[in-house]
Amino acid sequence: MSDRTKDDFGIPEVEALEVIDFSAGSEKTRHDQYVEYTHELSEDSAEATSRALVRFVPLAYGGLLGGLNDAVLLGILGGLGLSIAFDLYMGKNSMMRAMARRIGTHLCPMVALLARRLATAMQHRGWAVPSVLKDRHCGAA
């Protein structure tokens, strides 16, 4: 047998660990003594966060994809188009529908006037006038 020890091989001494059981505490803690954190958002916050993500993520990915192809502007425009499509899919929660409705109330009278003038010009030339141009009205007549 050899008379070499653990120190000769570079093996450190290991001490025994003492196991302490904290589960059987002698004093009870009060329930309101500590702050309770919840990791869940409220329903309104979760919905608002998901709406923001649905609108922002396609735009960010479009920019990143455009950066890979050396066409950042084209990527951002593609991401913007996809973001608008996802936003319109949200129905009554869509921001784009609300903006389009607001812009449409201002632009509709001008578009209707141009459509009627175009219809009149087409009639003077003897061309067939589509009913969409003749009967273009905005809101209350």
Order of alpha helices (4+ residues) and beta strands (2+ residues): alpha-alpha-alpha-alpha-alpha
